[in-house]
Amino acid sequence: MPPINPSQVVALQKNSDNIRNICVLAHVDHGKTSLSDCLLATNGIISPKLAGRVRFLDSRPDEQLRGITMESSAISLFFRLMRRASEGAEPVASDYLINLIDSPGHVDFSSEVSTASRLCDGAIVLVDAVEGVCSQTVTVLRQSWIEHIKPILVINKLDRLITELQLSPEEAFDRLLKLVEQVNAVMGSFFAGERMEEDLRWREKLEERIAAAKENQADVEVPGSESDTGVNTPAENEFEEKDDEDIYFAPEKHNVIFASAYDGWAFTIRQFAGIFEKKLGFKKSLLEKVLWGKFYFDPKSKRVLSEKHLKGRKLKPMFVQLVLDNIWAVYQSTVLNKDQEKVEKIVKSLGLKILPRDLRTNDARALLSTIFHQWLPLSTAVLVSVIEQLPAPPKAQNERMPHIIENAPGSSAVSEEAKNSMINFNAGPEAPVIAYVSKMVSVPLSELKKTRRPQLSAEEMRIKRMALVRKLQAEQSGAETADTPDVLVGQNSTEIKPEEKEEELEGERLIGFARLYSGTIKAGQELYCLGPKYSPLYPDQHITKVTVNELYYMMGKDLEELEEVPAGNVFGIGGLEGKILKNGTLCSMDKGALNLAGVNLGSAPIVRVALEPKNPSQMSKMVEGLKLLEQADPCAEYIVQDNGEHVILTAGELHLERCLKDLRERFAKIEIQSSPPIVPYRETILSATEMAPPKDANLPRGTVVAVTPSKQTTVRIRTRPLPAAVTQFLIQNSGSIKQLYSTKQGTEEPAGELNEEEKLQLAKTKLMSMDEIRKGLEKAFKKAPSREREVWAGVLDKLTAFGPRRIGPNILIDDTPSGSFRKLFSDAASTGYQSSDFEDKVTHAFQLATLSGPMCSEPVQGIACFIESTSTTTDPTADDAGARNFEVITAVSTAIRQGFLDWSPRLMLAMYSCDIQCSTEVLGKVHDTISARRGRTISEDQEEGTPFWTIKALLPVAESFGFADEIRKRTSGAASPQLIFYGYEILDEDPYWTPFTEEELEDLGDVADRENVAKKYMDAVRTRKGLAVQKKLVAGANKQKTLKR
């Protein structure tokens, strides 16, 4: 098919039923870009011979160099499908527009997958036939499940089963069966988790209704009467089971494709059912049902048998006999053992038209591709399945939008007009415009403004060729050529002035990557831009007005301008610079609008570095470049720390490398120096079996009496570790805790900042209420060891604050006899502050102490601070009352830190979950590399039927830099790790430990001759922050000898 031109795009965009918006999702190196290449070859964008090798959508030089995709790219494809209305009828052509988005598979760029998934209505999920289901495969399947987009499974790289593993067709069939089962098991786990969650919510509501009904009956019953107090639930209150049949993949359902993108072929069950329909004398519909699975064809009786009717006969499954044997025969006669006669026989039996020169070629792979391109072209199998299995925008929005609207912030305030327009797919000019901008794409001005060559028809090319011949003949004869007509100047071409041609355009332009859900958007139109924090409950917050400057459809790295875009299309939009940071919503309504920008962007940035320009005078250029980078990258964040450092946060080492490269070469265009990666830590305490005696023998462990320098205020505080279950609950429900704190004690926050955060949290859905938080904490405290339960009895009635930042996993408890502090879970009305109170000072000191721990000024988690007694003689009318208040903050925060150190302190390391696939030969080297970097292996499993192992390990983030390069070097490229942020894990080693028992002193001596890893990490952080570090500069020195004596 010829390349699509702008006029065709405009016409196809208006027919929403013939549009498909799809994204290609998979684990890294599973063949996404190679499959996209084969689809591009159908439109003449690249040569079919280069498909799978040129990697057209990897437009960045570093993507081509590394061989992986780092940025999602979009392209519009044209496909014409011939359909018959009935058997014997003439086929009718239907034209389709397929908006394809190729997404990265590396975990560092998982935010690109999140941004691409909401723009699409369907997904092509690729799985490597050899490697099977990997970590990112589960991630992308979960993303498609969350976004309610329908997936198609493509089992890619079947050629590896033949050429690399050299499996027989029967062995390959068994492997494919297990592979489909593995993917379905993942889908089933999503369904089971969702079903259990719904069942739990239903049971809670049912119990509430039963309790309410019993209370009502108790109110109307006569005392002593014998009446039935049982509550019968009506039939409509029974839990409604959902059918999970539609979520699974099955080749007979035509949602599974078998492919080899590298060799350019693919097929579905339906294709082979059509091939063997007449040969076997079966109906095509029957063959489609029995061609996959344990079904066998009996050549004697011409019947299809199931496995239980074989009666000991050795028959091949129909999928092996009719499908795999034929594919294996082609590979056997071309690539493995070339047999010219057999090749010619296969070509003749398949009815293919291949040129004699192609048959006689010495390039076996080229001959293989030529045969398969005619017999089983990949584009036909994939695009026909996309058109028939994946929904068009009207149908997809009708199914997806109710879920998206329900989970949007402030969904109750969204106008009915906006809801109906999106759900019912109203693309008319009177419909409200609602578009979601998933990310901002940075495009060089030289690429954006360049004049593109017009696409000429065959007739125009013939006229051009004849004009050039006449011009050459005229020059040779010496005739004047001034009057020669310029056939190239027309409506499709642009006259370029010499000075414009030589002018070099520099700089970058940010283009929004968007999907239109309702209405029609036009260039020059004025719209409202809604930020990610926008809520229709507060329509005057986080909303700005923008003008649409340009509209584009995307062709990889190239952009083609459009005048207007109707609903259901993916497009580029200009004019949003400075209005949208990363993502947002465009809407023509200023009230009752829907915020679509609350999308989970995958892994949070964990790796950070401080930056500075080599030339200090170029600081302003670096800052502007960092702001531009933050907008252009969905996952990168830019912050300025309190000490003035300019810090960039990235998802991983590879992501950091790409961001620094873009900053130096595109956005700032200056030389930039970066610090070593800054890794976050957490501080906590344990009740260890062997601890140093308490600092004060007269007080319980962790108890400190804080006295201000003026001796006017005394606070007794006891610090102790929280139960692990409570800490985990607080970490998982920080959003709900923020909402609770905002409603109860919001006046402590400055009014300007409080309102934004408070309104955002109140507008969000699926947050726990106060009662739910209390019940969850009660359950968590019950899991504490039995010897500690008395300590935590009734603690929720005394809970005063969480920290740090009021949402952290630490608690402040009012254990004073008078109970003078306000309680979070108390229903009593809050009393206003008086000048003599210092409750806010103690709470603020708690926030400071937990935000900056005593070990290396990192956040603290898992501690509880009990305020046991307070006394003050401060005169509120004194002139120095303000200074006395600051004394309280300093004294209390110091006391909390001292109580922290009275226990056994521990550092918590940020950890990566590491997934590695490797062969048996390099298994030992992989384990050695993991151990050398203080990691530990959790599991190792061999892929059944292959020599490959899947290793799962935990690796400290601090030791992970350079890990991927090292493991590739030591295994000669045979292993490549995927690092995903796992969380924080306690390093079970006291950084302050020194030998103090007789056995330890005898074995290790006074200086403990072994490396303290926790102290090493702690000292490194303290050195970076400029804190004091205790070091012995000279050990075992001798007196200097002079030469004079």
N, C-alpha and C positions, 0 to 999 in steps of 0.2 A: 504494500500500500504506500502511496506517496506521503510525504510529510504533511502534517496538518497545517493549514494556513489560518490567519486571523479571522477571515470571513467565515470559514467553517466552524471555528470555535464559537463565534458569536451565535451562529445558527443552532449549534448543538447545545449551548448553554441554556437556551430557552426551552428545550424539551427535557424537563426534569425526569421523566420516566425512563429516559435513555442515558442517564448519567450514573456513574458508579464512582464513589470516592473510597479508595482503598489504600491501606498502608501495608508495607512488607515488614514483618516482625520476625526475629529469630535471635538465637545465640550468636556470638561473634564467630565469623568464619563458617557459617552454615550455608552461605551462597545467596544472600539477599541481592547484592549488587549484580552478581552474574545472572540471576534470574531476571532482574530488571533490564539488563542488557539485551537479553533475548526478546523481551517484549518491545524494546525500543527499535530493534531491527525490523519489526513488522511495519513500522512507520517510515522506514528508510532513513532514520536518524543516524544509524551506524550500519556498517556492513554486516550481513549475517555471518560472514566468516570470522569477524572479530568479536562477535557476541560472546560474552562470558570472559573475555580477556581484556577488553579496552576499559571496562569499569567507568562508563560514561558519567554516571551520577556522582562518582567520587571526583569532584571538580577541584578540590584543594591539592596542592602538590604533596603535602605531608600525608594525605589520605592515599595517594598513589604510591608513595614511598613505603608506607607501613603496610599497605594492603588491607586496611580496615576503614570503615565509614565512621566519620566523626560528627557530621552534621546531617540532619534529615534534608532531603532534596525532593522537590515536587516536579512532576512533568505531566503534561496532558497528552493522551494517546487517542488516536482515532481507530475504531474497529467496526468493520461491516460484517454483519451476521446474516446469512441466508436462512430463512425459515419457511417451512411449508405449513400452511394452515391445516391441511389434512393430507392423507396419503394419496399420491397421484396428482396433487395440485402443484402448480408452478411455484417455485421458491420466490419469496419476496424479501428484498434487501431491507435491513434495518441498520441505521447508523448509530453508533454509541460513542460517547465521550467518557473516557476513563481517566480520572485524576489519580495518578499513582504517586505515593510518597514512600521513598526508600529511607528507612530509619537505621541508626547505628545499633550494633549488638553488644558493644563493649559496655560494661557496667558503669564506667565513668561517665558515659553519655546517656544514661537511662532517662534523664530529664527530657532529652529529645524524643524518646519514645512516648513519654507522657503528653508532650505538646502535640505530637502527630495523631495520637489515638482519638482525641476528642473531635478532630476535624473530619474524621472518616466515619463511614457507615459499615465498613467491613474490613477484614484483615486477612492477609495471606501469611500463615504461620509456617515457617520452614523448620524442618528437623533433619539433621544429618543422619543418614541411614546407618552410619558406623558409630558415631559418638552418642546418638540417642538423645534422650531428654536431659538437657543440662540446666544449670541454675538460671540463666537468663531466659531459657524456654519457659520455665515455670513463671518467671516474672512477667513476660509479655502475654502469656495466657491469662494471668491474673489481671493484667491491665485491660485486656479485651473483655474480661468478665465484669470488671468494675464499670467500664464505660458502656457496657451492653452493646458491643459491636460484634457482629456475627463473623466467626473465623472460618477459613478453609485451611485444611492441613495439606502441606506439600512435603512429602518425604523425598528429600533431595539427596544427591550424590549416590544414586544406586550403582553408578559405574565403579565406585570404590569396593562394593561387595564383589564385583567380578574381577577387577584388575589388581586390587590391593589385598583383600582378604581371600580372594580366589575361592569363594563359596560356591557350592553347587546350587542349582535353582531351588531344590527342596530345602536346603539350609537357609537360603536367602528368604524363602517364603515363611519359614518358621520365625526368622528374625523380624520380618515385617509385621507378622501377626502380633508378636510381643511388643513391638514399637507402638503400634496403634493402641494396644491395651495400656501401655505406660501413659500415653497422652490422655486417654480416656480416664485413667485413674486420677490424673491431675485435675481434670474437669470435674470428676465426681467429688473430689475433696472440696472444691469450691462450693459445689451444690450442697454437700453435707454440712459444711460450716454455716452457710446462709440459712439452711433449713433449721439447724439447731438454734441459731440466734432468733429466728422467727418463732420457734416453738417456745423458747424461754420467755420472750415478750408476751406471747399469747397466754402462757400459764400465769404470769404475773398479773395480767389484766383480769384473767378469770378468777384468780384468788381475791383480787380487789372487789370484783362484782359479788362474789359469794359472801365476803365479809360484810359488804354494804347491805346485801339482802338479809343476812342474819340480824344485823343491827336493826333494820326496819321491822323485822318480825318480832324482835324482842320488845320494841317500843309499843306494838299494838297488841301483844299477847297479854292475857290476864294472868297474874301470878298464880302458880299452882295448877294451871290448866295443862292438860296433856294434849299437845298439838304437835304435828310433824314439823320439826325445825329444819329438816333437810332441804337443801336447795337443789332443784333439778335444773340443770342447764338446758336450754332449748337447743334444738338441732342446729340452728344457725350459728350457735356459739362454739360448735365443734371445730377443731383445728382442720383447716383445709389443706390437704396434701397436694403438692405440685408434681406435675409429671416431668421427669428429667430425661425423657427420651430424646428430645430435640437438642440437648447440649453435647451429645457424644458424636465422635467421628466414626464413620463407617463407609467404606468404599461403595457399598451398594446404595448409599444415600447420595452419592456423587459429591460429597464434601471432602474427599481424599484424592490427592493427585500424586502419582509416582513420577519422579523426574530425575534428570541429570542436567542441571543448568550449564555445566561446563561443556557437555557434548551437545546441548541444544535440543533435547527431546523430553517429552512428557506424555503421559497418557492417563485416562480415567477408565473405569470399568465399562462405561457406556461406549467408548470407542471400540474396544475389542468385542463387545456384544454386537455392535453393528457389523464388524468384520466377519464374525463367525455365525451370524444369524442364518444366512442362506446355506452355508456349508454343513451345519449340523441339523438344520431343519427345525430349530426352536424359535419361539417368539423372542424378540429382543427384550421385552420386559421380563421374561422368565430368566433369560441368560444373565441379566443385570443382577438378579437376586442370588444366583448360584455360582457366579464366576469368582466370588471371593468367599473364602472360608473352607471348611472341611467338606467339600462336595467333589464327587468324582464322576467322570464320564465313562460309562461302560460301552466300549466299541461294538460289542456283540449285540446287546439288546437296544443300543441307541438310547439309553436312559441315563438320567442323572441319579446317582446314589449318594446317600449320606454315609457317614463313617460307620454307623452301626450295621449297615446292610452290605458291607464289603465282604464279609464271610471269609476273611483270610486272604483275599486276593490283593496283590500288590499293584494298586493303581495310583497314578499321580493325581494330586488335586488339580482341578480344572484350571486354577490360576497358574499353576506350574506348567501344565501341559500346553495350554493355549496361549499363555502370555510370556512367562519368564523363559521358557525353552527357546522361543523365537528370538528374544532379545539376547540371550546368552549365545545363540548361534551366530548372530551378527558380530558380536565382540570376538568370538572365537575365531571367526574366519577373517577378521580385519586386523585387530590389535594384538591378540595373543599369539595366534599362529596363522599368518596370512596364507589364505588359500584362494587363488584367483578364480578357479573354476567354481568353487562353492559360493564366492561372492557374486559371480554372474548369475548363478542359479537362484540365489536369494533375491537379487534385483528383479529377475524375470518373474519369479513366483509372486512377488509383491506388486508387480505392475508398475515399477518406478521407471522414470525416464532420466537416465544418468548418461552424460556424455562419455564417449570412449576414453577421452584423455583423463577424465576424473576417475574412471575405473582403473586405469593403468598407473595412477600416481603412486609414488613411493612413500608419500606421507599417509601412513595408515590412519592417523587421527582425522585428517581431512576427509578421507574416504568414508570413515565412520560417520562423521558429521553430515556429509552429503546424503548418505542413505537415510539417516534419521530425520533430517530436515524435510525430506519429502514424505517419509512414512509416518512419523509421529512428531510433528512440529510442536515445540513447547508452547509457543504463543497461542496456538489453537486450543490446546487442552486447558491452559490457564485462563485465557480470556473468556472462553465459552463458559467455563465453570463460574467465573466471576459474574458474568452477566446473568446466568441462570440461578445461581445459588445466593448471591449477595443482594441485599435490597437496594432499590433506588431511594433517593433522598425522601420523597413523600412517605413511603412505607417505613423507612428507617426512623424518621423523626416521630412518626405516630407511635412507634414502639419505645424509642429511647427518651424522648423529651419528658414524659411524666416522671421518670426516675430522676433525670437531671434537675428538673424544676423542684421536685420534692426535697432534694438535698442541697439546693442553692440557699445562700444566706437570705433570711427574711422572706422565705417563699410565700408566707401567708399574705404579704403585702403586694405581691406581683399582680398586676392588672389582668383581668380576664381576657382583654384584647390581646395582650402579649402572649398569654398562655395558648389561646386558641389559634393565634396566627402561627406559632411554632409547631404545635402538635398537628394541626390540620394542614400545614405547609401552604401558607398563603404567600404567593410570589407576586401578587398584583401590585401596581404602583401606589394604591391607596393603603396597602398593608404597612404596619410599622417595620422599620428596618432594625433587625437584631443580628449582630455579627459577633463572633468570638475571635479575638486576635490572640493566637496561641504563643507567638514569640515575635521578636524583632530580628530581621535578617539584615546584616550589614553588607551592602553592595558597593563596590568601587564606582565612583562617578564615571570613570572612563568606560566601564562596562554598561552603565545605565544609559549614558548619552550617546553611545556610538551608533553610527548609521548602519543599519543592517542591509545586506544585499537583498533586492527583491527576488521572490521566487518566480522564475519564468516557466511558462508552459512550453511544450515541445515546439509549437508553432513560433513562439517568440524567440526561442533559441535558434531555430532555423533561419529566421529573418536576421538575427544578430550575426550569425555565421556568414550569411551571404553578404551583409554589409561590410564585414571585415575583409572578405575576399575582394570585393569591388574597390575598397579603399587601398589595399595593397597593390592591386593592378594599376590603379590610377597613379599611385606614387612611383611605380616602376616606369610608367609611360611619361612621367613628368607633368601630368595634368594637375590642375589646381584641385585641392580637396576641401576648400573652404565651404563649398556649398553641399558637401556630403551630409545627408540627413542623419541626425543623431537618433537612432531608433531606440536608444536605451532610456531616453527621457520620457517619462510617462507618469501616470498617476501613482504607480507603485514605487517609483524611485525618487530619490531626493538629490537635488543638486548641491554639491559640496564646494564651498569656496576654499581656495588654497590656504588662506590664513586660518580657517576653522579646522581644516584637516591637520595642520601642523600643531594646532594648540593641544597641549597635553592637559587633561583634566585630572586633578588630584583630589584626594579626600574620599570620604565614605558617606553614603546615604543609608539611613535606616528605613527599611520597608517592612510593613506588618504582614505577617503570614496568617491569613484569616479564612474563616468559613462563614458563609451567610446562611442564616436559618429562616429568615422571613423578609419579605419585601424585595425591593430592587434598589441597589445602591448605585449612585451615579457620580461621575467626577464633578467636583465643584459643590457637592452637597454638604450641608452643615449638619453635623450629628453631635450627640453627647457621648463623651468618653467616660466610662465607669471604671474606676480602679478596683483592684482585688478586694479592698476593704469596704466597697460600697454595699449598702443595704437599702432596699426599698422602704424599710421602716423609717429611715432618716434620709430622704431624697436629696437634701441639700449638702450632704457630706460626700467627699471623694468623687466629684463629678465636674467635668470641664467640657467646654465646647471646642470642637475641632472642625476643620474644613478638609474634605477629601480632595487632595491635589491630583493624584494619579491612581489609576487602577491597572493591574497587570494580570495576565495569566503566565504561569511559570513553566519554563522549558529547561529544567536543570538550573544552570547558572545564568541563563539568558531570561530576559523579561520582555514580554510583548504587551504593548499598551492596549487598553480597552476603554470604551466610553461608559459602559454600564455593565453590571453583573447581576443577574437574577438569583433568587434563593436556590440553595442546593449546591452551590459551587464553591470550590477552593480557589483563592485568588490572593494577589499581593496588593497592598494599599499603601500609598505614600501620603505624607502630611501628618504623621503621628509622632514625629520627633519631639521630645520634651513633654509629650502628653501621656505616653505609656512607657513604664519602666521595662517590664518583661512581658506581661500579658494583661489583657483587659477586655472589656465589652464595649461595642459600639451600638448605640441605640438612638432612634429618632424621638423617643419619649423621654421627658425629663422626670416623670413620676410614674411609679408602678413598673419600672423597668426590671429586667432580670439580670443578675450578676452571674455570668458564666465562667468567671476567672478563678473560682476557687478550686483549682485542679492540683492534685498532689503531684509534685514534680520529681517523684522518685527519691533517690538517695540525697540526703542533706549534705552540703559541703562540709568536709571534715579537715581537709588539708589547707593550711594557710601559710602565706609567706609575706614578709614585709618588703616593700619595694622602695627604691630611691633612684633618681637619675644619676648617671655618672657625672654629668655637668649640672651642678645645683641650680644654675640659672634657668634650666629647662623644667623646673618643677611644675609650672602651670600646664605645660604640654602633657606631662605624665598624668596629672589629675584629670585633664579633659579626656585623655585616652582611656583612663580607668573607668570614667563615667560611661563612655561609649561602649567599652567592653562589657560592662555590667548590663547594659541594655541589650546588647547583641547576643549574649550567652544566657540561656535560660537558667543555668545552675550557678554561675559565678556570682559572687557577692563582693562588694567593695565597702570597706569601713575605715574610718580614721579612729585609732585608739586614743585613749586618754593621754598617752605619752607623746602623741603626735605622729606615730607611725602610720603609714599608708599600707593597709593590709588587704590582700585579696584572698578570698576563700574559694576553694575548688573541691570537686568531688573525689579526686584522686590524683596520682602522680602523672598519668598521661594527660588528664584534663588540665593540670597545672602547666605542663609543658606546652600544650596547645595555646593556652591563654597567654603565656609569656611570649610565645612566638607571634601571636596576633598583635599583642601590645607593641612589640618592638617594630614589626614590619608594616602594620596597617593602621592602628589607631593612634599611637603616640609618635611613631617613626623617630624614636630617639634610642640611645643606648641606656639600658636600665639594669641596675644591679638588684639581685634578689637575695634575701637572707636564707639560711637553711630552713627547711619546712618547720613550722611551729605546730606542735601536736598538743591537743588539749588533754588534760588529766583531771581526775577527781580525787578528793581526799575523804577518807572515812576512818572509822575506829572499830575495833573488835574487842570482844572479851576473850582474850587468849588464855590458854591454860597456864602459861608461865609469863607473868608480867612483873615488871619492877614494882616495888611497894608504892603505895600512894604517896604523893608529895607531902601531904599533911596527914600524919598518922592519927590525928584526933578527929578527922572528918572522913566520911565515906568516900570511896574512890570517885573521882570526877567532880567533887564538890569544892567550890571556890567561893570565898567571901570577898566580894569586890567593895573596896572602900575608895571613895573619891579623894583626890589630894586635899580638898578642903575639909575632909572628915565630916561633911554634913550629910552624906548619903551613903547607905550601906545596902548592898544587895547580895543575897546568898543564892547561888545558882549551882545546880547539879546537872552535869552532862553525862549522858549514857547512850549507847548505840541503840538504834531502832531495830525492831525485827525485820528480817529481809523481806517478808511478804508485804509489810506496810510500805517499805521503801519502793518496792516494785509497783505497788498500786498507785502511789503518788506520782511516780514517773510517767505511768501510762495515762493518767487522768489530769495532766497539768492544765489542759484547756478548761475542764470543768471546774477545777480549783480556782482558776483565774476569775471565772464568772462568779463563783461563790464569794470570793474575797471582794470583788468589785461591788457586789450588792450589799455586803455587810459592812465593809470598812473602806469604801471608796474615797472617803474624804481625806485619807492620808496621802493620796496621789495628787499631784498638781492638776488643777481642774482642766487645763487645756489638753494635757496628755490623757487624762483619765477618760474623758468622754469618748474619744475615738476608740480606744481599746475596749472600753466597757460596752459600747454600742455594738462593736464588731462581735464580741463574744455573745452578747445577748441575742444577736440576730442569727447566730449559727444554730444549726439543728444538731440533734444527736449528741447533745451535751448532757451530762448527768445532773440531776437536780440535787438540792441539798440533802434530801432524805436518802437518795441513792448513794451519795458520797459517804454519808454517815454509816449506812448499812455495809457498804464495801469496806470501810475502815474497821468496823466491828468484826467482820469476818476475818480480815487480815490480822488483827490483834489476837484473835482466838487461835491463830496458827503459831503464836509465839511459844517457846518452850514452857513447859508446865511450871518450872521454878521461877519464871519471870512474870507469870500472869497476874500475880498480885500487884506488881508494879504498874501494870497497864490497866488495872481495873478502874473504870470510871474516868479514864483519861480524856475521852471525847467531850465530856461536859466541861473540862478545864482547858480545852485547846484554844489557844489565843491567836496563833499565826503560823503560816508556812513560810519557808525561806529556802534559798535566797530569791529575790525578786517576787516574793509573795506567792510563788507557785512551785517552789523547789521541794525536794524530798527530805525536808527537815521540819521539825515541829517545835513550837514554843508553847510550854504548858504552864498555866498559872496554878501553882501548888501552895500558894500562900494561905494562911488560915482564914483571912477575911475574903479571899477571892475577889480582889479589887480590880483585876484586869477584865476587860470585855472579852466575851467568848464568841467564837465563830458560829457555833451550833446552838447558841442560846436564842430563845424566842423573845427574851426581854428587850424592850426598846433601848437603843443605844443612847447613852447620856453624852452630852457634849463635853469637850475637854475643858478643864480648868487650868489656870496657870500653875497651880501647885502640883498638878499631876505630872508624873514623868513616865507614864505608861508608853507614850509614843516614843520616848527616848530609848527605853529598854527594847521595844520592838525594832526600832531602827538599828540599834546596836546588834541585835540578833541577825538582821538582814546583812549587815556589813561583815559580821564574823563568819557567816555561812557562805558569803560570796567570795571571800578571800581567806582561805584556810591558813593555819599556822605553819604548814610544812613548806609550801612553795607558792602561796597566794593563788591557789586554784580553787574552784567551787567545791563546797563540802556537800556530801549527801549521806543520809542514813544516821543522823544524830537527833536526839531529843534533849531539849534544855528545859529543866524544871526550875521555875522561880520559887524558891522555898520561903523566902522572907524578904521584906523590904522595910527600910526605915529612913526617914529624911527629916532634917531640921531646917531645910532651905526656906528662907523668907521670900515669898513671891514678889514682895514690894521692893526688895533690895536692888541696888543699882547693878550689881554683878550677877543677877539671876540668870541671864542668858549664858554667861560663861560657865556657871555651875551646871547648866543643862548639858553642855558639851562634855563636861567632866564625867557625867553619868554615861554618856555614849561610849567614851573611851574606856572607862573602867569596866563596863559590862562586856563589851566586845573582847577586851583583854582577858577577862575572867572566863568567857566561853572558850577561848583558844587554849587557856591553861587547863581547863577541865578536859578539853579534847586530848591534850597530850598526856593526861593522867592515865588514859587507857592505852591500848596497843594500836598506834596509828598505822594506817595502810594507804598506799597509793593505789588508785584504780586506773588501769591502762585502757586507752581506747584500743579496741580490737577489730581486726578484719576477719571475716569469714573467707577462707581461701579454698577455691575449687580448682583442682588441677586434673587434667586427663593426660595420661602418659602410657607408654608401652612398658612391658615387663623389663626390657633391657635397661631403662633409665630410672626404674623405681627406687633403687637405692640412692641415686644421686639426688632425687627429689626430696627424700626423707632427710638426707644429710643437710641440704640447703635449708629446709624448714627448721631443723634442730639448731643449726648455726645461728639462726636469727631469733632464737628463744620462742619459737612456735611449738605447737603440739598437734599431733595428728588425732583427729576425732574418729575417723573411719576411713577404710579403704575397701572398695568393692570392685570386683572384676566384672566388666560387661560380658554377659554370657555369650559365648560363641565368638569372642574376639580376644586379641591379646592386650586389650586396653584396660587400664585401671582408672577408677575415679577416686581421687583422694580429697577428703575434706579435712581442713585444718584451721586452727585459730592462730593468728599472727598479730603481734603488737604493731600498731600503726607506726610507732616510733622506729621500729626495725624494718619497716616495709619498703623504704625508699631504696630503689635499685634492685629490689627483690625479683621483679619480672625479668629484668635484663640478665641478672645473675643466673636465674634458673634456666633461661633460654640458652645462655652460653654453656652452662655445665651439661645440658642435655642435648646440645647441638640443634636446638630448635624443636626438639621432640615434645616439649611440654611448655605450656603457656598458662599462667595462673589468672583467675578472675577474683578480684578482691572486692568484697562487699562489706560495708560498715556493719558490725555486729552489735556493738554496744560497749559498755565498760565492764571490766573484769578486775577483781581484786588481785593484786600482786601480794601473795602471802609471805611478806618479808618486812620486818620492821626496819625502817631506814635509820632509826636511832639505836638499834640493838648493839650492845657491847657485851662481852663475856662477863658474867657476874657470879655464876655458880662455880664451885671448886672443880667440877668435871670440865666445864667450858674453859676455865682459866688454864687448866692443866693441858687440855688438848690444843687450844688455839692461842694461848698467851694473852697478854694485855691488849694487843692491837688487833686481834682477830684476823689471822692470816687467811682470809678468804674474801672474795669480792662481794660486796653488798650491792646487788643490782638496784634495789629500791633507792638506796642512797645515791647511786650514780645518776638515776633519772632525776631525783629531787635536786641534786646539786646542779645538774645541767639546766633545769628550769630556773633555779635561783640565780645562776650566773647570767642567763639571758635577760632576766628581769632586773638585774642590778642589785640583788639582795646579797646579804653577807653569807659567805660560804666558809666553813671551817676546813682549812687545809693545812696539812703539815708540809711546809715548804722544804725543810731539810730533815732527813732521817738518817741517823747513823753517821753524822759528820765527824771528821777527824781534824785535829788542830793543824793549821797550815804550817808547813815547814819552810823556813827561809834558807837561802843559800849562803848567808853571811857567816853562819856558824858551822 
